Amino acid sequence: MIREFKTSDFENIYELGELLHSNYRKLYNLDSIINEEYNHLFIYEDNEKILGFIHITKLYETIDIVDIVVDSGARHRGIGSNLLDYVISEYDDVKLITLEVNVSNKVAIAFYQKFGFEVVSIRKNYYNTDDAYLMKRGA
Ligand SMILES: CC(C)(COP(=O)(O)OP(=O)(O)OC[C@H]1O[C@@H](n2cnc3c(N)ncnc32)[C@H](O)[C@@H]1OP(=O)(O)O)[C@@H](O)C(=O)NCCC(=O)NCCS
């Protein structure tokens, strides 16, 4: 099941977020995100266990994927695709989806390419010393 997050999910989200950014708790204050109308965070839950989430910002007809994370033991089983499909169908007025991804994150790049994302440019040293691809889907 995919649903909007709520305050009782915070700890699970922080733990999943730390799989992606070790300083996730400092980077993202879920207390404020939950009240911001342009931020949306959806979780994938199975048997009351949170196995993944997608965090987006939506401004007018553009979505930016801030983070998408699936629990390490539940990857490559379609959960990430379910989360992204959910966002795409939930916001069908959206014309453009953008994101940044570490150039070394081959799995995530393959994941986004499967959804038709293409590389637009490189952002140098976006993740400390690592570069990021800016990717987009749509126009
Ligand atoms: C990227 C991520 C969210 C994908 O979620 P997922 O549930 O594992 O992905 P899915 O099972 O829906 O896979 C969809 C497609 O992604 C690609 N993919 C997923 N896992 C892959 C792997 N281990 N190797 C290569 N391609 C892979 C494939 O194209 C796959 O399609 P296929 O099933 O036909 O092979 C997940 O790997 C993850 O949480 N990674 C760590 C966090 C991260 O890097 N997030 C992105 C930050 S920008």
The ligand as an SDF file (V2000), in Angstrom:
LIG
                    3D

 48 50  0  0  0  0  0  0  0  0999 V2000
   16.9490    3.1390   -6.8960 C   0  0  0  0  0  0  0  0  0  0  0  0
   15.9200    2.3250   -6.0830 C   0  0  0  0  0  0  0  0  0  0  0  0
   14.9580    3.2760   -5.3900 C   0  0  0  0  0  0  0  0  0  0  0  0
   15.1460    1.4250   -7.0500 C   0  0  0  0  0  0  0  0  0  0  0  0
   14.0950    0.7810   -6.3270 O   0  0  0  0  0  0  0  0  0  0  0  0
   13.7590   -0.7640   -6.5640 P   0  0  0  0  0  0  0  0  0  0  0  0
   12.5130   -1.1000   -5.8530 O   0  0  0  0  0  0  0  0  0  0  0  0
   14.9590   -1.5610   -6.1670 O   0  0  0  0  0  0  0  0  0  0  0  0
   13.5910   -0.8010   -8.1470 O   0  0  0  0  0  0  0  0  0  0  0  0
   12.5990   -1.7350   -9.0260 P   0  0  0  0  0  0  0  0  0  0  0  0
   12.5830   -3.1060   -8.4680 O   0  0  0  0  0  0  0  0  0  0  0  0
   11.3030   -1.0530   -9.1830 O   0  0  0  0  0  0  0  0  0  0  0  0
   13.4110   -1.7810  -10.4150 O   0  0  0  0  0  0  0  0  0  0  0  0
   13.0190   -1.0390  -11.5650 C   0  0  0  0  0  0  0  0  0  0  0  0
   14.1840   -0.9980  -12.5280 C   0  0  0  0  0  0  0  0  0  0  0  0
   15.3060   -0.3430  -11.9240 O   0  0  0  0  0  0  0  0  0  0  0  0
   16.5260   -0.9740  -12.3840 C   0  0  0  0  0  0  0  0  0  0  0  0
   17.1790   -1.6860  -11.2890 N   0  0  0  0  0  0  0  0  0  0  0  0
   16.6870   -1.8970  -10.0440 C   0  0  0  0  0  0  0  0  0  0  0  0
   17.5870   -2.5830   -9.3040 N   0  0  0  0  0  0  0  0  0  0  0  0
   18.6450   -2.8160  -10.1070 C   0  0  0  0  0  0  0  0  0  0  0  0
   19.8870   -3.4640   -9.9330 C   0  0  0  0  0  0  0  0  0  0  0  0
   20.2470   -4.0150   -8.7560 N   0  0  0  0  0  0  0  0  0  0  0  0
   20.7670   -3.5020  -10.9810 N   0  0  0  0  0  0  0  0  0  0  0  0
   20.4500   -2.9290  -12.1550 C   0  0  0  0  0  0  0  0  0  0  0  0
   19.2720   -2.3000  -12.4020 N   0  0  0  0  0  0  0  0  0  0  0  0
   18.3920   -2.2430  -11.3770 C   0  0  0  0  0  0  0  0  0  0  0  0
   16.1100   -1.9540  -13.4420 C   0  0  0  0  0  0  0  0  0  0  0  0
   16.0210   -1.2660  -14.6740 O   0  0  0  0  0  0  0  0  0  0  0  0
   14.7180   -2.3420  -12.9370 C   0  0  0  0  0  0  0  0  0  0  0  0
   13.9190   -2.8930  -13.9550 O   0  0  0  0  0  0  0  0  0  0  0  0
   13.8550   -4.5180  -14.1200 P   0  0  0  0  0  0  0  0  0  0  0  0
   13.1620   -5.0190  -12.8780 O   0  0  0  0  0  0  0  0  0  0  0  0
   13.0700   -4.7010  -15.3590 O   0  0  0  0  0  0  0  0  0  0  0  0
   15.2870   -5.0000  -14.1660 O   0  0  0  0  0  0  0  0  0  0  0  0
   16.6340    1.4100   -5.0410 C   0  0  0  0  0  0  0  0  0  0  0  0
   17.6480    0.6810   -5.6810 O   0  0  0  0  0  0  0  0  0  0  0  0
   17.2550    2.1610   -3.8760 C   0  0  0  0  0  0  0  0  0  0  0  0
   16.6050    2.4190   -2.8660 O   0  0  0  0  0  0  0  0  0  0  0  0
   18.5460    2.4900   -3.9930 N   0  0  0  0  0  0  0  0  0  0  0  0
   19.2540    3.2120   -2.9060 C   0  0  0  0  0  0  0  0  0  0  0  0
   18.7750    4.6340   -2.7900 C   0  0  0  0  0  0  0  0  0  0  0  0
   19.0470    5.4090   -4.0640 C   0  0  0  0  0  0  0  0  0  0  0  0
   20.1140    5.3260   -4.6550 O   0  0  0  0  0  0  0  0  0  0  0  0
   18.0340    6.2210   -4.4550 N   0  0  0  0  0  0  0  0  0  0  0  0
   18.1390    7.0910   -5.6150 C   0  0  0  0  0  0  0  0  0  0  0  0
   18.7390    8.3740   -5.2150 C   0  0  0  0  0  0  0  0  0  0  0  0
   18.7460    9.5620   -6.5200 S   0  0  0  0  0  0  0  0  0  0  0  0
  1  2  1  0
  2  3  1  0
  2  4  1  0
  2 36  1  0
  4  5  1  0
  5  6  1  0
  6  7  2  0
  6  8  1  0
  6  9  1  0
  9 10  1  0
 10 11  2  0
 10 12  1  0
 10 13  1  0
 13 14  1  0
 14 15  1  0
 15 16  1  0
 15 30  1  0
 16 17  1  0
 17 18  1  0
 17 28  1  0
 18 19  1  0
 18 27  1  0
 19 20  2  0
 20 21  1  0
 21 22  1  0
 21 27  2  0
 22 23  1  0
 22 24  2  0
 24 25  1  0
 25 26  2  0
 26 27  1  0
 28 29  1  0
 28 30  1  0
 30 31  1  0
 31 32  1  0
 32 33  2  0
 32 34  1  0
 32 35  1  0
 36 37  1  0
 36 38  1  0
 38 39  2  0
 38 40  1  0
 40 41  1  0
 41 42  1  0
 42 43  1  0
 43 44  2  0
 43 45  1  0
 45 46  1  0
 46 47  1  0
 47 48  1  0
M  END
$$$$
